[in-house]
Amino acid sequence: MRGRLLFILFLGVAAVAEDERGFLGFQPSFVAKPAKGVAIQYVFPDGPAGKAGLVAGDVILKYNGQDAPNAKEHDDESLQTAFMKLAATVKAGQDVEIVVEREGKPVTLKAHAISKDDMDKLV
């Protein structure tokens, strides 16, 4: 499974040191381009995002209080970079609020970010 994943998202608000970043355990899709937000391609069921209720097909609208980047404002590469910068603002141990669009309606989820070492044990 690990080889198939492009990356496992780490989360935060002003970029935090790499060894302190929190992980939620989902993979965004930068191929699917919703009108707003970033689509979710895969969620590790036993990771914090999965336990919080995030599912593949959700579209992240807000991440930790910040608007998610969208395809209207970014080309493919800059969309990925913009979202990764947003994700890099969460520390391990931090609670993260994620607002997603699911079936046309907003849903607010809360997840508790874990360390990279703890995330590695799940994949």
Accessible surface in RSA format (square Angstrom, percent):
REM  Atomic radii and reference values for relative SASA: ProtOr
REM  Chains: A
REM  Algorithm: Lee & Richards
REM  Probe-radius: 1.40
REM  Slices: 20
REM RES _ NUM      All-atoms   Total-Side   Main-Chain    Non-polar    All polar
REM                ABS   REL    ABS   REL    ABS   REL    ABS   REL    ABS   REL
RES MET A   1   105.98  54.9  57.35  38.0  48.63 115.8  59.65  50.7  46.33  61.4
RES ARG A   2   137.43  57.7 130.14  66.3   7.29  17.4  67.64  92.4  69.79  42.3
RES GLY A   3    81.11 100.0   0.00   N/A  81.11 100.0  45.73 125.5  35.38  79.2
RES ARG A   4   178.44  74.9 150.93  76.9  27.52  65.5  68.33  93.4 110.11  66.7
RES LEU A   5    23.71  13.2   8.09   5.8  15.62  39.3   8.11   5.7  15.59  42.0
RES LEU A   6   128.39  71.5  99.06  70.9  29.33  73.7 102.18  71.8  26.21  70.5
RES PHE A   7    38.81  19.4  28.89  17.9   9.93  25.8  38.58  23.4   0.23   0.7
RES ILE A   8    28.36  16.1  20.82  15.5   7.55  18.2  20.94  15.1   7.42  20.1
RES LEU A   9     0.00   0.0   0.00   0.0   0.00   0.0   0.00   0.0   0.00   0.0
RES PHE A  10    35.18  17.6  35.18  21.8   0.00   0.0  35.18  21.3   0.00   0.0
RES LEU A  11     0.00   0.0   0.00   0.0   0.00   0.0   0.00   0.0   0.00   0.0
RES GLY A  12     0.00   0.0   0.00   N/A   0.00   0.0   0.00   0.0   0.00   0.0
RES VAL A  13    74.74  49.2  59.09  53.5  15.65  37.7  59.16  51.4  15.58  42.3
RES ALA A  14    75.23  69.2  64.77 100.0  10.46  23.8  71.46 100.6   3.77  10.0
RES ALA A  15    79.15  72.8  45.73  70.6  33.42  76.0  45.81  64.5  33.34  88.3
RES VAL A  16    21.68  14.3  12.87  11.7   8.81  21.2  18.85  16.4   2.83   7.7
RES ALA A  17    56.29  51.8  36.61  56.5  19.68  44.8  48.97  69.0   7.32  19.4
RES GLU A  18   134.25  77.1 122.51  92.7  11.74  28.0  38.77  75.0  95.49  78.0
RES ASP A  19   133.63  93.6  91.58  91.1  42.06  99.4  50.95 119.9  82.69  82.5
RES GLU A  20    79.55  45.7  74.39  56.3   5.17  12.3  28.04  54.2  51.52  42.1
RES ARG A  21    45.93  19.3  43.54  22.2   2.39   5.7   1.09   1.5  44.84  27.2
RES GLY A  22     0.00   0.0   0.00   N/A   0.00   0.0   0.00   0.0   0.00   0.0
RES PHE A  23    18.69   9.4  18.69  11.6   0.00   0.0  18.69  11.3   0.00   0.0
RES LEU A  24     0.00   0.0   0.00   0.0   0.00   0.0   0.00   0.0   0.00   0.0
RES GLY A  25     0.00   0.0   0.00   N/A   0.00   0.0   0.00   0.0   0.00   0.0
RES PHE A  26     0.10   0.0   0.00   0.0   0.10   0.3   0.09   0.1   0.01   0.0
RES GLN A  27     5.98   3.3   5.98   4.4   0.00   0.0   0.13   0.3   5.85   4.4
RES PRO A  28     0.92   0.7   0.00   0.0   0.92   3.4   0.00   0.0   0.92   5.7
RES SER A  29    12.07  10.2  10.28  13.7   1.79   4.1   5.73  12.2   6.34   8.9
RES PHE A  30    20.88  10.4  13.51   8.4   7.37  19.2  13.64   8.3   7.24  20.7
RES VAL A  31   136.26  89.7 121.83 110.3  14.43  34.8 124.71 108.4  11.55  31.3
RES ALA A  32    50.31  46.3  37.76  58.3  12.55  28.5  48.82  68.8   1.49   3.9
RES LYS A  33   105.05  51.3  71.69  44.0  33.36  79.4  39.43  35.5  65.62  69.9
RES PRO A  34    35.82  26.1  21.31  19.4  14.51  52.7  34.00  28.1   1.82  11.3
RES ALA A  35    66.43  61.1  49.17  75.9  17.26  39.3  56.02  78.9  10.41  27.6
RES LYS A  36   112.18  54.7 111.74  68.6   0.43   1.0  62.92  56.6  49.25  52.5
RES GLY A  37     3.16   3.9   0.00   N/A   3.16   3.9   0.43   1.2   2.73   6.1
RES VAL A  38     2.01   1.3   0.00   0.0   2.01   4.9   2.01   1.8   0.00   0.0
RES ALA A  39     9.78   9.0   9.72  15.0   0.06   0.1   9.72  13.7   0.06   0.2
RES ILE A  40     4.90   2.8   0.00   0.0   4.90  11.8   0.00   0.0   4.90  13.3
RES GLN A  41    95.93  53.6  78.00  57.0  17.94  42.7  27.20  57.9  68.73  52.1
RES TYR A  42    57.97  27.1  57.84  32.9   0.14   0.4  44.34  33.3  13.63  16.8
RES VAL A  43    17.04  11.2   8.06   7.3   8.98  21.6   8.06   7.0   8.98  24.3
RES PHE A  44     8.19   4.1   8.19   5.1   0.00   0.0   8.19   5.0   0.00   0.0
RES PRO A  45    96.24  70.1  80.46  73.3  15.78  57.4  86.37  71.3   9.87  61.4
RES ASP A  46    91.49  64.1  89.72  89.3   1.78   4.2  13.64  32.1  77.85  77.6
RES GLY A  47     0.00   0.0   0.00   N/A   0.00   0.0   0.00   0.0   0.00   0.0
RES PRO A  48    13.70  10.0   6.95   6.3   6.74  24.5  12.04   9.9   1.65  10.3
RES ALA A  49     0.19   0.2   0.00   0.0   0.19   0.4   0.19   0.3   0.00   0.0
RES GLY A  50    20.18  24.9   0.00   N/A  20.18  24.9   3.56   9.8  16.62  37.2
RES LYS A  51   161.01  78.5 122.22  75.0  38.79  92.3  77.55  69.8  83.45  88.9
RES ALA A  52    24.69  22.7   1.47   2.3  23.22  52.8  10.87  15.3  13.82  36.6
RES GLY A  53    28.42  35.1   0.00   N/A  28.42  35.1  26.82  73.6   1.60   3.6
RES LEU A  54     3.71   2.1   0.27   0.2   3.44   8.6   0.27   0.2   3.44   9.2
RES VAL A  55    72.09  47.4  70.18  63.5   1.91   4.6  72.09  62.6   0.00   0.0
RES ALA A  56    61.56  56.6  39.16  60.4  22.40  51.0  39.48  55.6  22.08  58.5
RES GLY A  57    57.46  70.9   0.00   N/A  57.46  70.9  36.86 101.2  20.60  46.1
RES ASP A  58     1.64   1.1   1.01   1.0   0.62   1.5   0.24   0.6   1.39   1.4
RES VAL A  59    19.24  12.7  19.24  17.4   0.00   0.0  19.24  16.7   0.00   0.0
RES ILE A  60     0.00   0.0   0.00   0.0   0.00   0.0   0.00   0.0   0.00   0.0
RES LEU A  61    34.51  19.2  28.04  20.1   6.46  16.2  29.01  20.4   5.50  14.8
RES LYS A  62    83.99  41.0  83.99  51.5   0.00   0.0  59.05  53.2  24.94  26.6
RES TYR A  63     0.00   0.0   0.00   0.0   0.00   0.0   0.00   0.0   0.00   0.0
RES ASN A  64    27.06  18.7  14.40  13.9  12.65  30.5   2.70   6.5  24.35  23.5
RES GLY A  65    61.79  76.2   0.00   N/A  61.79  76.2  34.00  93.3  27.80  62.3
RES GLN A  66    84.85  47.4  81.30  59.4   3.54   8.4   8.46  18.0  76.38  57.9
RES ASP A  67   103.31  72.4  83.73  83.3  19.58  46.3  29.51  69.5  73.80  73.6
RES ALA A  68     8.68   8.0   0.00   0.0   8.68  19.7   0.00   0.0   8.68  23.0
RES PRO A  69    14.02  10.2   7.67   7.0   6.35  23.1  13.89  11.5   0.13   0.8
RES ASN A  70    22.81  15.7  22.81  22.0   0.00   0.0   0.00   0.0  22.81  22.0
RES ALA A  71    27.62  25.4  12.75  19.7  14.87  33.8  12.87  18.1  14.75  39.1
RES LYS A  72   167.07  81.5 126.48  77.6  40.59  96.7  84.44  76.0  82.63  88.0
RES GLU A  73   126.19  72.5  91.95  69.6  34.25  81.5  40.92  79.1  85.28  69.6
RES HIS A  74    54.32  29.7  40.95  28.5  13.37  34.2  34.60  35.7  19.71  22.9
RES ASP A  75   100.00  70.0  82.91  82.5  17.09  40.4  48.38 113.9  51.61  51.5
RES ASP A  76    75.70  53.0  71.94  71.6   3.75   8.9  29.68  69.8  46.02  45.9
RES GLU A  77   139.12  79.9 131.82  99.7   7.30  17.4  49.55  95.8  89.57  73.1
RES SER A  78    42.53  35.9  38.11  50.9   4.42  10.2  37.21  79.2   5.32   7.5
RES LEU A  79     4.28   2.4   4.28   3.1   0.00   0.0   4.28   3.0   0.00   0.0
RES GLN A  80    65.23  36.5  65.23  47.7   0.00   0.0   7.29  15.5  57.93  43.9
RES THR A  81    62.29  44.3  58.35  59.2   3.94   9.4  42.07  56.5  20.22  30.6
RES ALA A  82    26.18  24.1  16.13  24.9  10.05  22.9  20.85  29.4   5.34  14.1
RES PHE A  83     0.00   0.0   0.00   0.0   0.00   0.0   0.00   0.0   0.00   0.0
RES MET A  84    33.95  17.6  33.00  21.8   0.95   2.3  33.34  28.3   0.61   0.8
RES LYS A  85   141.33  68.9 133.72  82.0   7.60  18.1  84.48  76.0  56.85  60.6
RES LEU A  86    20.88  11.6  15.69  11.2   5.19  13.1  20.34  14.3   0.54   1.5
RES ALA A  87     0.00   0.0   0.00   0.0   0.00   0.0   0.00   0.0   0.00   0.0
RES ALA A  88     6.40   5.9   6.40   9.9   0.00   0.0   6.40   9.0   0.00   0.0
RES THR A  89    12.99   9.2   8.61   8.7   4.38  10.4   8.45  11.3   4.54   6.9
RES VAL A  90     0.00   0.0   0.00   0.0   0.00   0.0   0.00   0.0   0.00   0.0
RES LYS A  91    99.99  48.8  99.99  61.3   0.00   0.0  49.33  44.4  50.65  54.0
RES ALA A  92    40.34  37.1  20.00  30.9  20.34  46.3  20.32  28.6  20.01  53.0
RES GLY A  93    44.92  55.4   0.00   N/A  44.92  55.4  26.05  71.5  18.86  42.3
RES GLN A  94    55.36  31.0  47.74  34.9   7.62  18.1  29.68  63.2  25.68  19.5
RES ASP A  95    98.78  69.2  82.80  82.4  15.97  37.8  29.13  68.6  69.64  69.5
RES VAL A  96     0.40   0.3   0.00   0.0   0.40   1.0   0.27   0.2   0.13   0.4
RES GLU A  97    71.46  41.0  67.31  50.9   4.15   9.9  16.91  32.7  54.54  44.5
RES ILE A  98     0.78   0.4   0.78   0.6   0.00   0.0   0.78   0.6   0.00   0.0
RES VAL A  99    24.57  16.2  24.57  22.2   0.00   0.0  24.57  21.4   0.00   0.0
RES VAL A 100     0.00   0.0   0.00   0.0   0.00   0.0   0.00   0.0   0.00   0.0
RES GLU A 101    51.25  29.4  48.37  36.6   2.89   6.9   2.79   5.4  48.46  39.6
RES ARG A 102    69.81  29.3  63.49  32.4   6.32  15.0  36.36  49.7  33.45  20.3
RES GLU A 103   169.46  97.3 126.64  95.8  42.82 101.9  59.96 116.0 109.50  89.4
RES GLY A 104    60.98  75.2   0.00   N/A  60.98  75.2  28.06  77.0  32.92  73.7
RES LYS A 105   144.38  70.4 144.23  88.5   0.15   0.4  88.21  79.4  56.17  59.8
RES PRO A 106   100.39  73.2  81.13  74.0  19.26  70.0  81.39  67.2  19.00 118.1
RES VAL A 107    45.17  29.7  40.58  36.7   4.60  11.1  45.17  39.3   0.00   0.0
RES THR A 108    76.01  54.1  48.84  49.5  27.17  64.8  26.13  35.1  49.88  75.4
RES LEU A 109    18.24  10.2  14.67  10.5   3.57   9.0  18.24  12.8   0.00   0.0
RES LYS A 110   142.60  69.6 121.87  74.8  20.73  49.4  71.43  64.3  71.17  75.8
RES ALA A 111     6.33   5.8   0.00   0.0   6.33  14.4   6.15   8.7   0.18   0.5
RES HIS A 112    95.31  52.1  90.26  62.7   5.05  12.9  67.77  69.8  27.54  32.0
RES ALA A 113     0.76   0.7   0.00   0.0   0.76   1.7   0.00   0.0   0.76   2.0
RES ILE A 114    35.78  20.4  33.18  24.7   2.60   6.3  35.78  25.8   0.00   0.0
RES SER A 115    38.44  32.5  36.76  49.1   1.68   3.9  32.80  69.8   5.65   7.9
RES LYS A 116   109.71  53.5 107.06  65.7   2.65   6.3  80.81  72.7  28.90  30.8
RES ASP A 117   102.56  71.8  98.56  98.1   4.00   9.5  22.16  52.2  80.39  80.2
RES ASP A 118    62.49  43.8  59.99  59.7   2.50   5.9  11.86  27.9  50.63  50.5
RES MET A 119     0.71   0.4   0.71   0.5   0.00   0.0   0.71   0.6   0.00   0.0
RES ASP A 120    45.56  31.9  35.98  35.8   9.58  22.7  15.65  36.8  29.91  29.8
RES LYS A 121   161.73  78.9 124.85  76.6  36.87  87.8  90.30  81.3  71.43  76.1
RES LEU A 122    72.65  40.5  43.54  31.1  29.11  73.2  47.50  33.4  25.14  67.7
RES VAL A 123    49.93  32.9   0.18   0.2  49.75 119.9  21.76  18.9  28.17  76.4
END  Absolute sums over single chains surface
CHAIN  1 A     6517.0       5060.3       1456.7       3542.6       2974.5
END  Absolute sums over all chains
TOTAL          6517.0       5060.3       1456.7       3542.6       2974.5
